[in-house]
Every structure is written in C-alpha cells, then in structure tokens.
Amino acid sequence: MWLLLACSNPEEKPSVEPEKIEVVDVIEEEEIVEENALRLPVLSTLRFTQKEFKATDKPEVEVDGLDPEGGALRFDYEWSLNGRKLVSERSSSLKRTKLKRGDEVSVRVTARVGERATAKMATTVIANSPPMWESDPRLIREVDGFTVKAIDADGDPIAYRLEGQPKGMTISNKGVMSYKGSTSEPGGKYSISVIAEDPEKASVQWSFSISLSPGSDALK
C-alpha cells in the first residue's frame, strides 16, 4: 500500500494581502481674519515740541494719527516723572509739576476710538538751566559797591567773574563789584562783561562800557 505525503517547502512564505495605505491631502493652515474685524487706530506722530527742556520749561508733545475706519480719534495722555505716574497730568503738556536738571519725563499717548486703541511712549531728560539775573543789572548808577545777583533754577551755586575790566576792578563771590582805580591806569574806554556761571559752565552775561582818565579812578 502506497502512502502519499504532502510536504511544504520551508522557504516558501504564505501569500499576504498588501496593506492598504490611505493617502490624505495636507492643507497648510492659514490665518483666518474675520471679514468684519475692525482695524486699530494709527498713532503716526509723537514727538516733543523742543529738542530739550529745562527746569523752567513745560514739556509738551505733538501728536497726530488717523482711524482707518474713519472714526474720530481721542488722545489720552499719561505722564511720568522718574518712573512715578503723575495722575493729575492728563493734557499734552506738563502744567503743575516742578522739574530739575536730570529728571526723566515720559509720556504715554493712546489714540483711541471706542474700544480700539494704539499707544506709544516718548521720554526726555531735563537739561541744565543757566543762571538768570534776578534784577536788571542795567540799573547800575555807580560801579563801586554795585551788586549783581543771579538765580539758578536748578539750585546750583553761582560764581561771578569779570572780563575786560580795568586794573583795580573786582567782583566778589556774592556779586558785589568794587573799583578803587589805579595810578598805572592808561585811561580810555573799556567794555566790561559781568558773568554769572553755574558748575556746568552755563552762564548769563551782562556788558557795559566805561571811560577812565589816566592814573585815576574817575568814571565818565
């Protein structure tokens, strides 16, 4: 009796259905802008009205802008002094604040139309103030003993000096002028400058002329 055996080939692999891969289209994301979204106001100009301000000045800014939607702009002002908000200052210039050299003044301006707003900030540093004459030195009637007086808005000490003076004419550190004359005086006309100067070398000057006789203290 014959027995028929069926043997499988060990190298032969059973057939497998290929895996089906689903291809999906990739669409790049795009920013979606609402059709009815309103554009923000434009604050096109914000600048100080001067290159620098001194303690005696009132810092002020110029502003300009527009609303792309055609609305009426309103400008709001927020001032700060050395980082401290000045809640009472709400106009385009500082009106009630006392300043001194070195103060940092900042203003934040907001262009507003309803709930839509755009803001910008500008900053300036208060410059040194030169001395000023407290009284008009042209009121001089006699040089010897005449006192000139200057004041400084920053509170700086003031030094007085003369230029172009004849021999024997001096001025004290309190602004008191003195003239005693000199026997070696050649005589003639002098143009004299009285200068009041602060430590930063900022100054105020007044000039006058005198005529002297040779070898005397006579003034004409």
VONU-148994 format. One line per field, with one value per residue: chain; x, y, z of N, C-alpha, C in turn; residue number from 0; residue in one letter. Coordinates in Angstrom, 3 decimals. Atoms other than C-alpha are relative to their C-alpha. Example, Ala and Ser with C-alpha at 12.3 -4.5 7.8 and 13.67 -1.06 7.14 Angstrom:
BEGIN
kette: c(A:A);
n.xx: c(0.890:-0.820);
n.yy: c(-1.190:-1.190);
n.zz: c(0.000:-0.060);
ca.xx: c(12.300:13.670);
ca.yy: c(-4.500:-1.060);
ca.zz: c(7.800:7.140);
c.xx: c(0.900:-0.770);
c.yy: c(1.200:1.090);
c.zz: c(0.000:0.730);
nr: c(0:1);
rest: c(A:S);
END
This chain:
BEGIN
kette: c(A:A:A:A:A:A:A:A:A:A:A:A:A:A:A:A:A:A:A:A:A:A:A:A:A:A:A:A:A:A:A:A:A:A:A:A:A:A:A:A:A:A:A:A:A:A:A:A:A:A:A:A:A:A:A:A:A:A:A:A:A:A:A:A:A:A:A:A:A:A:A:A:A:A:A:A:A:A:A:A:A:A:A:A:A:A:A:A:A:A:A:A:A:A:A:A:A:A:A:A:A:A:A:A:A:A:A:A:A:A:A:A:A:A:A:A:A:A:A:A:A:A:A:A:A:A:A:A:A:A:A:A:A:A:A:A:A:A:A:A:A:A:A:A:A:A:A:A:A:A:A:A:A:A:A:A:A:A:A:A:A:A:A:A:A:A:A:A:A:A:A:A:A:A:A:A:A:A:A:A:A:A:A:A:A:A:A:A:A:A:A:A:A:A:A:A:A:A:A:A:A:A:A:A:A:A:A:A:A:A:A:A:A:A:A:A:A:A:A:A);
n.xx: c(0.857:-0.783:0.490:-0.469:-0.159:-0.183:-0.980:-0.080:-1.351:-0.229:-0.392:1.141:0.836:1.402:0.315:0.708:0.615:-0.721:0.727:0.512:-0.359:0.910:-0.689:0.812:-0.563:-0.392:0.328:-0.668:0.900:-0.084:0.626:1.355:0.353:1.427:0.322:0.496:-0.911:-0.332:-1.423:-0.341:-0.424:-1.425:-0.619:-1.094:-0.960:-0.147:-1.319:-0.044:-0.014:-1.358:-1.073:-0.235:0.740:-0.681:0.885:0.979:0.892:1.087:-0.063:1.236:-0.137:0.895:0.483:0.884:0.352:1.236:0.716:0.288:1.430:0.660:0.533:-0.659:-0.999:-0.181:-1.335:-0.139:-1.394:-0.417:-1.347:-0.759:-1.221:-0.935:0.682:1.199:1.106:0.574:1.396:0.753:-0.445:0.693:0.061:-1.166:-1.183:-0.041:0.388:-0.098:-1.086:-1.294:-1.051:-1.389:-0.953:-0.164:1.275:0.454:1.431:0.549:1.431:0.622:1.162:0.869:0.983:1.122:1.322:0.781:-0.823:-1.219:-1.007:-1.427:-0.756:-1.442:-0.618:-1.170:-0.709:-1.029:-0.701:-0.078:-1.370:-0.469:0.488:-1.006:0.473:0.744:-0.116:1.180:0.397:-0.618:-1.276:-0.152:0.366:-1.230:-0.254:-1.394:-0.605:-0.511:1.047:1.207:0.164:0.803:0.450:0.615:0.600:-0.107:1.221:-0.365:-0.532:-1.463:-0.731:-0.370:-1.279:-0.022:-1.309:-0.025:-0.884:-0.235:0.012:-1.286:-0.672:0.658:1.417:0.202:1.354:-0.097:0.780:1.401:0.430:-0.224:-1.067:-0.834:-0.995:-0.784:-0.886:-1.413:-0.873:-0.596:1.068:-0.340:1.142:0.666:1.343:0.004:1.247:-0.129:1.054:0.244:0.461:0.432:-0.218:0.260:-1.069:0.002:-0.538:1.074:-0.162:0.713:-1.011:0.424:-1.159:0.167:-1.222:-0.390:-1.168:-0.841:-1.098:-1.301:-0.514:0.990:1.160:1.163:0.829:0.831);
n.yy: c(-1.163:-1.243:-1.160:-1.244:-1.092:-1.345:-0.773:-1.428:-0.558:-0.936:-1.340:-0.640:-0.705:-0.127:-1.302:-0.936:-1.123:-1.250:-0.949:-1.154:-1.284:-1.071:-1.264:-1.154:-1.284:-0.894:-1.394:-0.928:-0.866:-1.410:-0.862:-0.350:-1.345:-0.202:-0.947:-1.252:-0.475:-1.418:-0.305:-0.873:-1.360:-0.190:-1.160:-0.224:-0.992:-0.280:-0.617:-1.173:-1.237:-0.553:0.998:0.229:-0.867:-0.351:0.019:-1.083:0.288:0.952:0.963:0.127:0.889:-0.099:1.316:0.049:1.369:0.169:1.256:0.594:0.229:-1.286:-0.556:-1.179:0.409:-0.691:0.267:0.008:-0.245:0.466:-0.502:0.573:-0.720:0.955:1.269:-0.160:-0.540:-1.273:0.283:-1.228:-0.589:0.758:-0.766:0.177:-0.619:-0.019:-1.339:-0.293:0.780:-0.673:0.840:-0.386:0.609:1.443:0.707:0.725:-0.236:0.890:-0.126:1.081:-0.542:1.025:-0.422:0.870:-0.129:1.017:1.010:0.216:-0.950:0.196:-0.852:-0.161:-0.740:-0.835:-0.379:-1.034:-0.273:-1.446:-0.497:-1.010:-1.365:-1.018:-1.022:-1.155:-1.169:-0.209:-1.386:-0.542:-0.648:-1.288:-1.060:-0.469:-1.449:-0.164:1.326:0.377:0.356:0.498:1.444:0.749:1.255:0.954:1.179:1.194:0.798:1.322:-0.138:0.110:-1.189:-0.882:-0.710:-1.256:-0.426:-1.123:0.069:-1.297:-1.067:-0.685:0.317:-0.527:0.344:1.395:0.387:1.020:1.198:-0.333:-0.894:-1.404:-0.560:-0.989:-0.662:-0.970:-0.715:0.380:-1.083:0.412:0.069:-0.757:-0.783:0.437:0.585:1.440:0.757:0.961:1.021:0.627:1.348:0.890:1.328:1.139:1.004:0.633:-1.035:-0.771:-1.335:-1.159:-1.057:-1.384:-0.822:-1.451:-0.724:-1.138:-0.748:-0.336:-0.976:0.615:-0.060:-0.421:0.876:-0.738:0.674:-0.934);
n.zz: c(0.000:0.138:-0.810:0.650:-0.982:0.594:-0.794:0.393:0.156:-1.124:0.466:0.656:-0.956:0.427:0.613:-0.893:0.708:-0.282:-0.865:0.721:-0.653:0.411:0.274:-0.411:0.433:-1.089:0.333:-0.916:-0.752:0.326:-1.007:0.405:-0.418:0.130:1.063:-0.568:-1.036:0.121:-0.119:-1.120:0.353:0.290:-0.653:0.954:-0.497:-1.433:-0.203:-0.861:0.775:-0.039:-0.057:-1.426:-0.913:-1.245:-1.168:0.111:1.118:-0.171:1.111:0.778:1.152:1.145:0.410:1.161:0.348:0.765:-0.181:1.307:0.129:0.185:-1.238:-0.576:-0.993:-1.276:-0.524:-1.454:-0.393:-1.325:-0.237:-1.111:-0.369:-0.613:-0.196:-0.840:0.778:-0.421:0.333:0.260:1.269:1.047:1.248:0.870:-0.619:-1.461:-0.417:-1.425:-0.593:-0.136:0.574:-0.243:0.921:-0.119:-0.100:1.197:0.213:1.023:0.264:0.764:0.709:0.568:0.997:-0.328:0.608:-0.692:-0.668:0.792:-0.472:0.266:-0.920:0.162:-1.106:0.302:-1.225:0.101:-1.259:-0.213:0.160:-0.949:0.198:-0.316:-0.947:0.518:-0.865:-0.844:0.262:1.209:-0.347:0.705:-0.940:-0.629:-0.016:-0.393:0.004:-1.317:-0.946:0.668:-0.162:0.970:-0.598:0.918:-0.621:0.834:-0.151:-0.511:-1.351:0.007:-0.436:1.104:-0.118:0.759:0.467:0.927:1.166:0.637:-1.001:-0.228:-1.260:-1.185:-0.026:-0.392:-0.399:-1.047:0.262:-0.232:1.064:-0.330:0.820:-0.681:0.857:-0.757:0.901:-0.006:0.472:1.278:1.000:1.199:0.448:1.221:-0.110:-0.245:0.105:-1.101:-0.091:-1.296:0.328:-1.079:0.585:-0.896:0.088:1.320:0.892:0.624:-0.566:0.487:0.104:0.208:0.370:-0.037:0.366:-0.825:0.447:-1.143:0.184:-0.333:-1.374:-0.992:-0.143:0.482:1.008:0.763);
ca.xx: c(0.000:1.338:1.058:1.298:2.671:2.440:5.444:5.634:8.737:10.228:11.464:8.110:6.083:2.363:0.980:-0.221:-2.588:-0.672:-1.555:-3.701:-2.396:-4.868:-3.483:-4.736:-4.202:-2.259:-3.613:-1.443:-3.118:-3.832:-4.596:-8.273:-9.236:-12.781:-14.377:-15.850:-12.759:-12.014:-8.522:-6.718:-6.140:-2.757:-0.662:1.574:3.259:4.505:7.338:8.364:7.999:11.638:14.931:15.470:13.649:14.997:13.587:11.797:10.099:6.884:7.488:4.920:4.301:2.794:0.618:-1.199:-2.928:-5.899:-8.514:-8.567:-12.248:-12.971:-13.775:-12.863:-9.646:-9.272:-5.807:-5.214:-2.022:-0.276:2.802:5.514:8.382:11.367:9.111:6.340:2.952:1.560:-2.132:-3.238:-1.379:-3.643:-3.025:-0.435:1.909:3.038:1.470:1.801:4.971:8.240:11.255:15.014:18.098:18.389:14.698:13.386:9.996:7.930:4.544:2.387:-0.133:-3.071:-5.005:-8.482:-11.721:-14.213:-12.625:-9.953:-6.663:-2.969:-0.364:3.199:5.676:8.264:10.911:13.115:15.662:15.578:18.709:20.779:19.347:21.721:21.576:19.270:19.589:17.262:17.225:18.121:21.858:21.378:20.081:23.719:24.499:27.939:30.331:31.957:29.653:27.104:25.711:24.565:22.531:21.657:19.492:19.659:16.504:18.368:19.551:23.209:25.756:26.699:30.179:30.685:33.566:34.549:36.044:37.621:37.802:40.480:43.013:41.531:38.035:36.876:33.706:33.152:31.645:28.417:28.290:29.494:31.531:34.411:36.566:39.337:41.236:44.941:47.748:49.040:45.726:46.473:42.968:40.483:37.200:36.514:33.817:33.276:31.330:29.828:29.301:27.313:28.162:26.973:29.139:28.119:29.650:26.235:26.165:24.358:26.242:25.759:28.100:28.586:31.128:33.057:35.622:38.572:41.033:44.734:46.061:42.781:39.588:37.342:34.471:32.692);
ca.yy: c(0.000:3.372:6.419:9.808:12.517:16.198:18.270:22.005:23.959:25.668:28.580:29.310:32.001:32.154:34.911:38.032:40.658:44.003:46.641:49.373:52.907:55.706:58.908:62.140:65.592:68.006:71.538:74.332:76.328:79.956:82.821:83.408:87.083:87.841:89.650:92.288:92.793:96.485:97.880:99.679:103.445:104.674:106.981:108.381:111.238:111.526:113.986:116.644:120.239:121.071:119.244:119.686:121.189:122.980:123.213:126.452:124.887:122.898:119.746:119.380:116.851:116.986:114.072:113.077:109.999:108.591:105.890:103.548:103.009:106.736:107.362:110.423:109.934:110.811:111.157:110.195:111.335:109.615:111.449:110.001:111.682:109.445:106.407:107.809:108.383:111.911:111.119:114.764:115.496:114.495:117.078:117.392:119.360:119.311:122.226:121.823:119.797:121.257:119.924:119.922:119.031:115.287:114.461:111.835:112.806:110.243:110.438:107.576:108.647:106.462:107.066:105.748:105.180:103.411:100.143:100.218:101.797:102.197:103.552:104.890:106.373:109.177:110.187:113.245:114.237:117.745:119.683:122.084:125.575:128.556:131.251:134.228:137.776:138.313:142.063:144.141:144.963:147.893:149.824:150.436:154.015:153.587:150.662:150.708:148.874:147.852:144.339:141.999:138.914:135.861:132.845:129.269:127.233:124.016:125.420:125.302:127.633:130.627:132.046:135.656:136.945:139.914:140.107:143.149:145.116:147.744:147.362:147.770:146.485:143.252:141.315:139.187:135.706:137.405:139.626:142.866:144.977:147.135:149.731:151.657:152.828:152.511:155.028:152.964:153.290:154.285:155.691:155.068:153.224:149.724:147.217:145.107:141.856:140.622:136.851:134.601:130.911:127.585:124.452:123.135:126.300:127.548:131.309:134.596:137.755:141.492:144.039:147.765:150.402:152.957:155.649:156.246:159.084:158.172:157.322:157.924:156.286:158.779:157.230:159.048);
ca.zz: c(0.000:-1.014:1.309:-0.356:1.930:1.083:2.294:2.314:1.199:4.320:2.214:0.733:2.647:2.641:0.498:2.410:1.179:0.761:3.413:2.032:2.865:2.844:1.294:2.907:1.370:3.726:3.732:5.210:7.951:7.132:9.491:9.382:9.540:10.261:7.437:9.732:12.005:12.690:12.230:15.054:15.084:13.811:16.035:13.308:15.232:18.810:19.477:21.964:20.798:21.725:21.389:25.135:28.090:31.160:34.678:33.798:30.747:30.498:28.414:25.652:22.867:19.398:18.314:15.156:13.837:11.974:12.205:9.160:9.888:9.616:13.276:15.351:17.350:21.016:22.545:26.176:27.975:30.893:32.246:34.493:36.349:37.158:36.831:39.055:37.420:37.587:37.801:37.667:34.407:31.511:28.784:26.020:28.327:31.956:33.794:37.553:38.063:39.373:37.470:37.978:35.974:35.282:35.752:33.316:31.921:29.997:28.334:27.100:24.467:23.497:20.275:20.957:19.053:21.293:22.465:19.743:20.850:19.967:22.401:22.146:24.637:24.439:27.008:27.553:30.220:31.708:30.707:32.799:33.270:33.023:35.715:35.252:36.514:39.450:38.860:35.830:36.111:33.723:36.724:37.672:38.701:40.230:39.775:43.195:45.605:42.957:43.500:40.771:41.660:39.605:40.449:39.174:38.542:39.402:42.726:41.656:43.282:41.145:40.573:39.413:37.317:35.150:31.678:30.037:33.292:34.090:36.863:40.302:39.387:41.043:41.869:44.976:45.157:46.253:43.163:44.812:42.380:43.556:41.814:43.511:40.456:39.726:39.369:36.435:34.611:30.982:30.537:27.774:27.145:28.458:27.521:30.622:30.926:34.179:34.068:36.408:35.891:37.329:37.871:34.428:32.864:31.755:32.210:31.834:30.838:31.007:29.413:29.911:28.940:30.997:30.230:32.571:32.969:33.054:36.506:38.330:39.483:37.735:35.752:32.980);
c.xx: c(0.896:-0.643:0.619:0.030:0.232:0.913:0.049:1.449:0.244:0.369:-1.172:-0.898:-1.424:-0.262:-0.839:-0.556:0.778:-0.857:-0.422:0.295:-0.897:0.773:-0.942:0.686:0.302:-0.249:0.667:-1.022:0.229:-0.688:-1.348:-0.335:-1.483:-0.288:-0.383:0.909:0.380:1.490:0.235:0.328:1.510:0.469:1.269:1.072:-0.062:1.405:-0.127:0.157:1.368:1.008:0.337:-0.795:0.852:-1.022:-1.081:-1.001:-1.120:0.025:-1.364:0.264:-0.998:-0.416:-0.881:-0.286:-1.279:-0.627:-0.324:-1.484:-0.789:-0.586:0.775:0.936:-0.098:1.372:-0.016:1.480:0.231:1.470:0.625:1.251:0.891:-0.687:-1.258:-1.104:-0.530:-1.482:-0.799:0.360:-0.588:-0.140:1.283:1.259:-0.091:-0.277:0.321:1.177:1.303:1.094:1.380:0.901:0.131:-1.283:-0.334:-1.516:-0.472:-1.487:-0.442:-1.281:-0.767:-0.976:-1.171:-1.236:-0.851:0.915:1.304:1.029:1.402:0.781:1.474:0.528:1.201:0.601:1.019:0.617:0.188:1.463:0.338:-0.557:1.115:-0.542:-0.781:0.203:-1.283:-0.537:0.782:1.302:0.205:-0.409:1.216:0.132:1.464:0.605:0.405:-1.156:-1.271:-0.058:-0.869:-0.401:-0.698:-0.589:0.106:-1.200:0.277:0.525:1.505:0.637:0.475:1.320:-0.049:1.429:-0.161:0.922:0.122:0.080:1.363:0.632:-0.769:-1.490:-0.143:-1.484:0.131:-0.844:-1.477:-0.519:0.183:1.204:0.751:0.970:0.684:0.943:1.442:0.823:0.668:-1.046:0.367:-1.126:-0.591:-1.363:0.107:-1.404:0.124:-1.188:-0.055:-0.664:-0.366:-0.047:-0.309:1.097:0.067:0.523:-1.082:-0.010:-0.984:0.972:-0.663:1.248:-0.347:1.350:0.256:1.203:0.773:1.052:1.309:0.361:-1.002:-1.117:-1.259:-0.723:-0.847:-1.135);
c.yy: c(1.216:1.108:1.258:1.106:1.322:0.807:1.439:0.441:0.994:1.393:0.767:0.616:0.098:1.394:0.841:1.135:1.282:0.970:1.216:1.270:1.090:1.302:1.142:1.269:0.879:1.428:0.905:0.903:1.458:0.791:0.443:1.369:0.185:1.114:1.358:0.552:1.458:0.215:1.003:1.409:0.050:1.277:0.311:0.951:0.099:0.543:1.192:1.246:0.680:-1.134:-0.339:1.007:0.244:0.051:1.059:-0.228:-0.954:-0.968:-0.189:-0.893:0.370:-1.410:0.136:-1.462:-0.035:-1.340:-0.567:-0.245:1.304:0.612:1.209:-0.451:0.847:-0.384:0.100:0.098:-0.504:0.395:-0.707:0.833:-0.953:-1.313:0.072:0.672:1.286:-0.034:1.256:0.643:-0.819:0.761:-0.215:0.657:-0.124:1.419:0.311:-0.672:0.782:-0.962:0.506:-0.745:-1.506:-0.781:-0.683:0.127:-0.883:0.281:-1.178:0.560:-1.155:0.649:-0.971:0.355:-1.107:-0.942:-0.264:1.064:-0.423:0.982:0.033:0.817:0.794:0.468:1.091:0.208:1.513:0.452:1.043:1.378:0.987:0.972:1.098:1.168:0.172:1.410:0.508:0.718:1.334:1.180:0.580:1.526:0.274:-1.388:-0.429:-0.246:-0.526:-1.526:-0.572:-1.318:-0.857:-1.167:-1.166:-0.904:-1.391:0.053:-0.111:1.266:0.803:0.692:1.233:0.301:1.151:-0.312:1.395:1.165:0.685:-0.472:0.623:-0.293:-1.490:-0.257:-1.147:-1.217:0.189:1.006:1.473:0.511:1.086:0.609:1.099:0.798:-0.468:1.154:-0.357:-0.121:0.847:0.900:-0.542:-0.618:-1.515:-0.562:-1.175:-0.965:-0.554:-1.347:-0.750:-1.409:-1.091:-1.052:-0.713:0.943:0.676:1.375:1.001:1.171:1.355:0.831:1.485:0.644:1.145:0.676:0.459:1.036:-0.693:0.176:0.422:-1.030:0.671:-0.806:1.043:-0.754);
c.zz: c(0.000:0.787:-0.576:1.056:-0.728:0.899:-0.501:-0.055:1.128:-0.432:-0.590:1.060:-0.495:-0.541:0.944:-0.837:0.310:0.818:-0.810:0.796:-0.534:-0.152:0.319:-0.470:1.220:-0.437:1.028:0.679:-0.392:1.103:-0.513:0.584:-0.215:-0.986:0.554:1.104:-0.257:0.219:1.133:-0.485:-0.223:0.701:-0.778:0.522:1.513:0.196:0.930:-0.859:-0.014:0.060:1.441:0.811:1.242:1.128:-0.078:-1.130:0.423:-1.188:-0.657:-1.202:-1.087:-0.400:-1.236:-0.308:-0.819:0.348:-1.373:-0.239:-0.108:1.252:0.483:1.118:1.266:0.523:1.522:0.357:1.422:0.193:1.202:0.226:0.780:0.377:0.838:-0.812:0.613:-0.374:-0.345:-1.342:-1.156:-1.314:-0.795:0.552:1.510:0.484:1.452:0.687:0.028:-0.459:0.408:-0.987:0.275:0.152:-1.327:-0.095:-1.151:-0.177:-0.863:-0.599:-0.622:-0.970:0.093:-0.828:0.610:0.768:-0.749:0.376:-0.410:0.858:-0.370:1.162:-0.495:1.326:-0.292:1.384:0.121:0.001:1.074:-0.357:0.309:1.036:-0.714:0.954:0.791:-0.148:-1.205:0.341:-0.709:0.878:0.702:-0.100:0.331:0.141:1.400:0.966:-0.643:0.101:-1.116:0.661:-1.056:0.803:-0.979:0.272:0.548:1.427:0.074:0.567:-1.209:0.311:-0.900:-0.431:-0.996:-1.175:-0.591:0.958:0.095:1.304:1.164:0.073:0.283:0.257:0.991:-0.365:0.333:-1.021:0.276:-0.795:0.783:-1.003:0.790:-0.889:0.122:-0.553:-1.322:-1.102:-1.228:-0.480:-1.298:0.293:0.151:-0.235:0.963:-0.002:1.411:-0.278:1.275:-0.581:1.016:-0.168:-1.345:-1.087:-0.844:0.671:-0.577:0.083:-0.207:-0.256:0.090:-0.313:0.979:-0.650:1.231:-0.390:0.360:1.464:1.051:0.087:-0.512:-1.077:-0.690:-0.652);
nr: c(0:1:2:3:4:5:6:7:8:9:10:11:12:13:14:15:16:17:18:19:20:21:22:23:24:25:26:27:28:29:30:31:32:33:34:35:36:37:38:39:40:41:42:43:44:45:46:47:48:49:50:51:52:53:54:55:56:57:58:59:60:61:62:63:64:65:66:67:68:69:70:71:72:73:74:75:76:77:78:79:80:81:82:83:84:85:86:87:88:89:90:91:92:93:94:95:96:97:98:99:100:101:102:103:104:105:106:107:108:109:110:111:112:113:114:115:116:117:118:119:120:121:122:123:124:125:126:127:128:129:130:131:132:133:134:135:136:137:138:139:140:141:142:143:144:145:146:147:148:149:150:151:152:153:154:155:156:157:158:159:160:161:162:163:164:165:166:167:168:169:170:171:172:173:174:175:176:177:178:179:180:181:182:183:184:185:186:187:188:189:190:191:192:193:194:195:196:197:198:199:200:201:202:203:204:205:206:207:208:209:210:211:212:213:214:215:216:217:218:219);
rest: c(M:W:L:L:L:A:C:S:N:P:E:E:K:P:S:V:E:P:E:K:I:E:V:V:D:V:I:E:E:E:E:I:V:E:E:N:A:L:R:L:P:V:L:S:T:L:R:F:T:Q:K:E:F:K:A:T:D:K:P:E:V:E:V:D:G:L:D:P:E:G:G:A:L:R:F:D:Y:E:W:S:L:N:G:R:K:L:V:S:E:R:S:S:S:L:K:R:T:K:L:K:R:G:D:E:V:S:V:R:V:T:A:R:V:G:E:R:A:T:A:K:M:A:T:T:V:I:A:N:S:P:P:M:W:E:S:D:P:R:L:I:R:E:V:D:G:F:T:V:K:A:I:D:A:D:G:D:P:I:A:Y:R:L:E:G:Q:P:K:G:M:T:I:S:N:K:G:V:M:S:Y:K:G:S:T:S:E:P:G:G:K:Y:S:I:S:V:I:A:E:D:P:E:K:A:S:V:Q:W:S:F:S:I:S:L:S:P:G:S:D:A:L:K);
END
